[in-house]
Amino acid sequence: MAVVTDELSLVFAALADPTRRAILERLTAGEATVHQLAEPFAMTQQAISKHLKVLENARLISRTRSAQARPCVLEGARLTEAAGWIERNHALWADRHDRLAAYLEQL
């Protein structure tokens, strides 16, 4: 397994997993504990914790401390940065696709 170090790659690698995307979607409603995040999944809290670690390393979530609980909070700025990168590159990809389509029509 390759080690990912650049910030954008960490975000996209974290978003590549459907469980992590579901966790992020749940966190849009507000902070949640590991137990609360694990409820809808058929996996252990330990497995959820591993997913949370990936999200935390990508800085998509942070953990606060409330008594003995450590609720997770969505960090939307990282998602905004990733969306911005996609938006900036979308025009380039669309242009290349259009040129390829035109070339294929000529063939």
SVG drawing of the C-alpha trace seen along z (x, -y; Angstrom):
<svg xmlns="http://www.w3.org/2000/svg" viewBox="-29 -27 33 33">
<polyline fill="none" stroke="black" stroke-width="0.4" points="0.0,0.0 1.4,-3.4 1.9,-6.1 0.0,-9.2 1.5,-12.5 0.1,-15.4 -2.9,-17.1 -5.3,-16.8 -4.4,-13.1 -5.2,-12.4 -8.6,-14.0 -9.4,-12.1 -8.1,-8.8 -10.4,-9.3 -13.4,-10.1 -12.8,-7.0 -14.4,-4.8 -18.2,-4.7 -18.2,-4.1 -16.1,-7.3 -18.4,-9.2 -21.4,-8.1 -19.7,-9.1 -19.0,-12.6 -22.6,-12.8 -23.8,-11.9 -21.5,-14.6 -23.2,-17.3 -26.1,-17.0 -23.7,-17.8 -21.1,-16.2 -21.3,-12.5 -19.5,-10.0 -17.8,-6.8 -20.8,-4.8 -23.3,-7.0 -21.4,-6.8 -21.0,-3.0 -24.8,-2.4 -25.9,-2.3 -23.0,0.0 -22.5,3.7 -19.0,3.3 -17.3,2.9 -16.5,-0.4 -12.8,0.5 -13.4,0.6 -15.2,-2.7 -12.4,-4.1 -10.0,-3.2 -12.1,-5.0 -12.2,-8.0 -8.4,-8.0 -8.2,-8.2 -10.7,-11.1 -8.8,-12.8 -5.5,-12.4 -7.0,-14.0 -8.3,-16.8 -11.9,-16.2 -12.9,-15.7 -11.6,-16.8 -12.3,-15.3 -13.2,-17.4 -13.3,-16.4 -16.6,-16.4 -16.1,-14.8 -15.0,-11.2 -16.5,-11.3 -14.5,-12.5 -17.2,-13.6 -16.2,-14.0 -16.9,-17.2 -16.9,-17.8 -14.2,-20.2 -15.8,-21.5 -12.9,-23.6 -11.1,-20.6 -14.1,-19.5 -14.3,-23.0 -10.6,-22.9 -11.2,-19.5 -14.3,-20.8 -12.4,-23.9 -9.7,-21.7 -12.3,-19.7 -14.1,-22.8 -10.8,-24.4 -10.0,-21.2 -13.4,-20.5 -13.2,-23.0 -9.8,-21.5 -11.3,-17.9 -14.4,-19.0 -12.4,-20.7 -10.2,-17.6 -13.3,-15.4 -14.9,-17.7 -11.7,-17.6 -11.6,-13.8 -15.2,-13.5 -14.6,-15.8 -11.6,-13.7 -13.5,-10.5 -16.3,-11.9 -13.7,-12.7 -12.5,-9.1"/>
</svg>
